[in-house]
Amino acid sequence: MEIVFYISAAVAVAATLMMLAQLNAVHALLYLVVSLLAVAIIFYTLGAPFAAALEVIIYAGAIMVLFVFVVMLLNLGRAAIETERTWLRTVSWTGPFILAAILVAEFAYLIRRSGGGAHPAVIDPAEVGSALFRPYMLGVELASMLLLGGLVGAYHLGRRAPRQPEAE
């Protein structure tokens, strides 16, 4: 179990560094997905399958789909078609594929080793909820206020000024 943790940590660090080094946004997103999946396996090896599932569903799933839609909306025009053809080459998918294959092999090893049963130090979702909304309730509320402030700031930065009629 310890070796899986270290391999996942190495994959997470490598994928994150590759994500930072990419000039192409789509390639960076692929490496970010691999990094998030590696972090989910790290959570699983540490006995937090609920946090691992949330990592996969929320971050590697929903938020990455949002990032992909933003990238798709930003690439408009005929030049984008040629750029997308170069993105579909096999060479650009080799790195994320190799790192993701390592993670899949680790996860299969973990499932086979545990026999499909629960991890010995599993934290229940009920325990997570009671910890978040009892002793850490103030921290959760402060984080929600911080996110709300970020949302309002993003709205004001992104909104356009109303168009004024031109004087003739």
C-alpha positions as CSV (number, residue, x, y, z in Angstrom):
1,M,0.0,0.0,0.0
2,E,2.9,2.3,0.7
3,I,4.5,1.8,-2.7
4,V,1.2,2.8,-4.4
5,F,1.1,6.0,-2.3
6,Y,4.6,6.9,-3.4
7,I,4.0,6.1,-7.1
8,S,0.8,8.1,-7.1
9,A,2.6,11.0,-5.4
10,A,5.3,10.9,-8.1
11,V,2.7,10.8,-10.9
12,A,0.8,13.7,-9.3
13,V,4.0,15.8,-9.0
14,A,5.1,14.9,-12.6
15,A,1.7,15.6,-14.1
16,T,1.4,18.9,-12.2
17,L,4.9,20.0,-13.4
18,M,4.0,18.9,-17.0
19,M,0.7,20.9,-16.7
20,L,2.6,24.0,-15.7
21,A,5.1,23.6,-18.5
22,Q,2.6,23.2,-21.3
23,L,2.0,26.0,-23.7
24,N,-1.1,24.4,-25.2
25,A,-4.2,24.8,-22.9
26,V,-5.7,21.4,-23.9
27,H,-2.5,19.5,-23.1
28,A,-2.3,21.3,-19.8
29,L,-5.9,20.3,-19.0
30,L,-5.1,16.6,-19.8
31,Y,-2.1,16.7,-17.4
32,L,-4.3,18.4,-14.7
33,V,-6.9,15.6,-15.0
34,V,-4.1,13.0,-14.5
35,S,-2.8,15.0,-11.5
36,L,-6.3,15.1,-9.9
37,L,-6.8,11.4,-10.5
38,A,-3.4,10.7,-8.8
39,V,-4.5,12.8,-5.8
40,A,-7.7,10.7,-5.6
41,I,-5.7,7.5,-5.4
42,I,-3.6,9.2,-2.7
43,F,-6.7,9.9,-0.7
44,Y,-7.8,6.3,-1.2
45,T,-4.6,4.9,0.1
46,L,-4.8,7.1,3.1
47,G,-8.2,5.6,4.0
48,A,-10.5,8.3,2.7
49,P,-12.4,6.7,-0.1
50,F,-15.2,9.4,0.2
51,A,-12.7,12.2,-0.4
52,A,-11.2,10.2,-3.3
53,A,-14.7,9.8,-4.8
54,L,-15.4,13.6,-4.3
55,E,-12.0,14.4,-6.0
56,V,-12.9,12.3,-9.0
57,I,-16.5,13.5,-9.3
58,I,-16.1,17.2,-8.5
59,Y,-12.6,18.1,-9.7
60,A,-11.6,15.6,-12.4
61,G,-15.2,15.4,-13.6
62,A,-17.3,18.6,-13.3
63,I,-14.7,21.3,-13.1
64,M,-12.6,19.9,-15.9
65,V,-15.6,19.7,-18.2
66,L,-16.2,23.3,-17.4
67,F,-12.5,24.1,-18.3
68,V,-12.8,22.1,-21.6
69,F,-15.9,24.1,-22.5
70,V,-14.1,27.4,-21.9
71,V,-11.2,26.3,-24.0
72,M,-13.6,25.3,-26.8
73,L,-15.4,28.6,-26.6
74,L,-12.1,30.5,-26.8
75,N,-10.9,28.7,-30.0
76,L,-13.2,30.2,-32.6
77,G,-12.4,30.6,-36.3
78,R,-10.7,28.7,-39.2
79,A,-7.2,28.9,-37.5
80,A,-8.7,26.9,-34.6
81,I,-9.5,24.0,-36.9
82,E,-5.9,23.6,-38.0
83,T,-4.8,23.9,-34.4
84,E,-7.2,21.2,-33.3
85,R,-5.9,18.9,-36.1
86,T,-2.4,19.2,-34.6
87,W,-3.8,18.5,-31.1
88,L,-5.3,15.2,-32.3
89,R,-1.9,13.8,-33.1
90,T,-0.9,10.7,-31.1
91,V,2.3,12.4,-29.7
92,S,0.3,15.0,-27.7
93,W,-1.6,12.3,-25.9
94,T,1.3,10.0,-25.1
95,G,2.4,11.6,-21.8
96,P,-1.1,11.8,-20.2
97,F,-1.8,8.3,-21.4
98,I,1.3,6.8,-19.8
99,L,0.7,8.6,-16.5
100,A,-3.0,7.6,-16.5
101,A,-2.1,4.0,-17.3
102,I,0.2,3.9,-14.2
103,L,-2.7,5.2,-12.1
104,V,-5.2,2.6,-13.5
105,A,-2.7,-0.2,-12.8
106,E,-2.2,1.1,-9.2
107,F,-5.9,1.3,-8.7
108,A,-6.4,-2.3,-10.0
109,Y,-3.7,-3.5,-7.7
110,L,-5.4,-1.8,-4.7
111,I,-8.7,-3.3,-5.5
112,R,-7.2,-6.8,-6.0
113,R,-5.2,-6.5,-2.8
114,S,-8.1,-5.4,-0.6
115,G,-10.4,-8.0,-2.1
116,G,-13.0,-5.3,-2.9
117,G,-13.7,-4.8,0.8
118,A,-13.4,-1.5,2.7
119,H,-10.1,0.0,3.7
120,P,-9.3,-0.8,7.4
121,A,-9.2,2.9,8.3
122,V,-12.2,4.1,6.3
123,I,-13.7,7.4,7.2
124,D,-17.5,7.4,6.7
125,P,-19.3,10.3,4.9
126,A,-21.3,10.8,8.1
127,E,-18.1,11.5,10.1
128,V,-17.0,13.9,7.4
129,G,-20.3,15.8,7.6
130,S,-20.4,15.9,11.3
131,A,-16.8,17.2,11.4
132,L,-17.5,19.9,8.9
133,F,-20.6,21.1,10.5
134,R,-19.7,20.8,14.2
135,P,-16.2,21.8,15.2
136,Y,-15.2,23.2,11.8
137,M,-18.4,25.1,11.0
138,L,-16.8,28.5,11.3
139,G,-14.1,27.5,8.8
140,V,-16.7,26.1,6.4
141,E,-18.7,29.4,6.6
142,L,-15.6,31.5,6.1
143,A,-14.6,29.4,3.1
144,S,-18.1,29.9,1.6
145,M,-17.9,33.7,2.1
146,L,-14.5,33.7,0.4
147,L,-15.9,31.8,-2.5
148,L,-18.9,34.2,-2.7
149,G,-16.5,37.1,-2.7
150,G,-14.5,35.5,-5.5
151,L,-17.7,35.0,-7.5
152,V,-18.8,38.6,-7.1
153,G,-15.3,39.8,-8.1
154,A,-15.2,37.6,-11.1
155,Y,-18.6,38.9,-12.2
156,H,-17.5,42.5,-11.9
157,L,-14.2,41.8,-13.7
158,G,-16.0,40.0,-16.5
159,R,-19.0,42.1,-17.1
160,R,-19.0,44.5,-20.0
161,A,-19.9,48.2,-19.8
162,P,-23.2,49.1,-21.4
163,R,-22.9,50.3,-24.9
164,Q,-23.4,54.0,-25.3
165,P,-25.0,55.3,-28.5
166,E,-22.6,57.0,-30.8
167,A,-23.0,60.8,-31.3
168,E,-23.4,61.8,-34.9
